[in-house]
């Protein structure tokens, strides 16, 4: 059965009206400035769609000030070991906001396909059946994220000296991957298990029917296969098929597309 809107209205709301209508939030405009510094290294050798050998790293700190004040830390370590024709690639990455206002901006999201594949927000929102698991999209958001990835990369089509299949037009890598990531906020209970358990129930004292279930934060894991395609040197597209282990709303795997070169 389908439903169609019969009437809609559009009007501008003040911040006070928006808070009364949609709950407490931050609806006022704000201004922030940023300074940052990082220590960066890169001696990697790039292939047709991703690095083949070498290493990359970035260790950085950012200070935000203005209407909001907080710091952010980045650690990004990548290593590529080539056993011709396969490259074993590994990455450890974390980004964390700390400070008094670190939780007042939009949350960080772990489900982007360049972080952990198989947990895109659209696949959660579009699913109509749900599942019995306590793992939902809230598990993927927080002020701090940590990610680990490992891939076996095989130059699939491209130059004869490099690829399994010679091609002068289609340059691609075939990849087998395993991703794991964790998103959390300061004070959250983190548990390294497959399913989160209920920690507490927060009840609104003004309305006992309005409550929030608070669960442990557990890692999101997935494995699968992807094909990175270099589109004539303009951009890289990566269709993939992932098995997201923490999601019980999908019986098999899930398809997705990533628009980014290999990390």
N, C-alpha and C positions, 0 to 999 in steps of 0.2 A: 504494500500500500504506500502511496506517495502523498506527501503533503506540500501545499504551495502557499506562500504568504499572500494574504488578502489585503493587508494594509501595513504600511511602515511610515515612520516619522523620523525626521532628522533635525536635531537641534543641538546647539552648543551648551554644554554644562560647565558650571564653575567647578573648581576643585572640591568645594564643600558638597555640592550636589552629587558629584561623581563618587565621593566617599560614602555618602548616604545610600546611593543606589547600588554600588558594586563592592562595598566593603572597604575596610581600611587599606590604604595603599599610598603611593607617592605619585600624585598627579601634577605637582607643581614643576615648572621648568627649573633647570639647574645648570650650573657652569662648573666644569672641572678642568684643571690643567694637569699636565703630566711631564715628568722628566724620567729618563731611563738610561741605564748603562748595561752593557753586556760584554762578556768575553766569548768570542766566537772563533771556531776553527773549522776548516773544511779542506780535505785533500781528496775528496771522492772523485771517481771517474764515472761520468754519466753514460748510460747506454741509450737505448731507443726511447724509453719511457720512464726510467728510474735509474738511480745509481747502481753500479756494478761492483765496485770495490772501494775500499778506503774507509773514511770515517767522517762524521760531522758532529759538532757539539755547539751548544749555546747555553750559557749560564748567565742569567740576567736578573735585574731588579728594577722595579718601576715604583715611583712615588707619585700618587695622585693627591692634589690639594685643590681647594676651592670650596664649593658647597659640601662636597664629600671629601673625606680624608682617609686614605688607606694605602697600603703597599701591596705589591704583587711580585711574586718570585717565579722564575721560569728555570727549569732544568730540562734540557733536551739533548739526549745522548743517542747517537746512531752509529752502527757499525755494519760494514758490508764485507763479507768474506766470500771470495769467488773460488768455487771448485768447478772449473769449466765442464759443461756449459751452465751450471747452476750457481746462483748467488744466494747465500744465506744472509738475510738482512734482519737486524734486530734493532728495536728502538725502545728506550725508556724515557717517558716524558711526564712532567708534572707542571701545573700552573696553579698558583694558590694566591688568593686574596686574603690579607690579614689586616686587622686594624678595626677601629670603632665603626667605620661605615662600609666595611667590606661586603656586608650582606644586604646593603640597601639598593644596589644596582641590580639590573637583570641578572639572573643566575647563569653560571656557566653550564653548557650542555655537553654531555658526554657522547650523545648518539649521532654526532656528525660522522659520515662514512670515512673521513680521513683520520678519525680517532678509533672508534669501535664500530665495525660494520654489522648491520642487521638490527639496529635499534633506532632507526630514523623516527622523528616525531610524527611524520605523516602516516607511517604504518601503524602507529599506536592509535592515532585519532581516527583513522579510517576503518579500523577493525570494529565490527558490530557484535561479535560474539563474546568478546571478553575471555576470561580464563579464571581458573581457581587460584592462581598464584598471587601472592602479595607483592610481586615485583611489577611495578607500573612505571609510568614515565617520570614520576617524582624521584625514583631511584637514580635517574640520570642527570639530575640538576643539583647544583650546590655552588659554594664559593671556592671549592677546591676540587681539582680533578687529578688523577694519576692514571697513566696508560702504559701498557707494555704490548708490543707487537713483535711477531716473528713471521717472516715470509721466506718461502723458497721461490726464487724468481728464475724463470727460464726465458731467454730471448726467443720468441716464437716465430715471428715473421720479420724479415728485414734483410740487412746485408748478409751475404753468404758466409763471410768469415765469422759472423757473430751469432746468427740465428739458425734454428732448426730447419725452417722453411725459407728458401730464398724468395725475396719479393722486393721490387723496386718501388712499390706504391704503399703497401700496408706494412707499417712498423708497429710491432706489438710485443708485449711481454705476457707470458702465462704465469700466474702466481697462485700458490697455495698458502693460505694464511691462518694464523691464530691470533685473535685479539682479546685483550682483557683490560678492563678499565673500572675505575671507582670514582664516584662523585659523592661529596659529603660537605657538611657545614661544621663549623666549630661546635663542639658539644655533642655531635651525633655519635651514636654507638655504631662502630664498624665491626662487622663479623665476616670472617672469610669462610662462608658456607654457600650452598647453592640457593637457599631460599631465606628471605628475611622473616624474622619473627616479630610479633607485636611487642613494643616496648612500653607504651603508655597510651591512654586516651585523654586528650585535652578537650574539656567541655567548656563552652562559652557560658559564663555565669549569668549572662542576660537572657540566654536562650538554651535550655538544656537539650533541645533537639538539634542544636548546632554543635558538632564535635568533629575532631580530627584524630584519626588513628596515626600514631607515630611508630614507624617500623625501623628495624636495624637497616644499616646501609651495607649492601653486599656487592661484590664485583659483578660486572656484566661481562660475559664471555661469549665468543663466537668463533667459528672456524668455517672455512669455505674456500672457494676458488674464484679468481677474477682474471680479467683480460684487460690490461692497460693498452690503449691504442693511441699512438701519436698521430694527431690529425694534421699532417703536413707541416709540423713545426709550430702551429698556432696554439694548440692546447692539447691536453691529454684527457681522454675520457676512459673511465674504468667501470664497465658493467661487471657486476659480481653476484654470486649466489652464496648466501651466508646461512649458517645454522646458529641462531641465537639461543644459547643453552638456558638462559634464565626466563625466556618467554614461553608461557604455556598457551598463549592465544594463537600460536601458529603450530600446525601439526608437523610440517616439514620445514623447509627453509624459506627464505624470503629473497626476492630479487631487489637490487638497488643499483644506482648509478652514482659514481663519484667523478667530479670534474676537477682533478688535481693530479699533478705528476706524482710518481712514487716518492715517498718520504725517504 
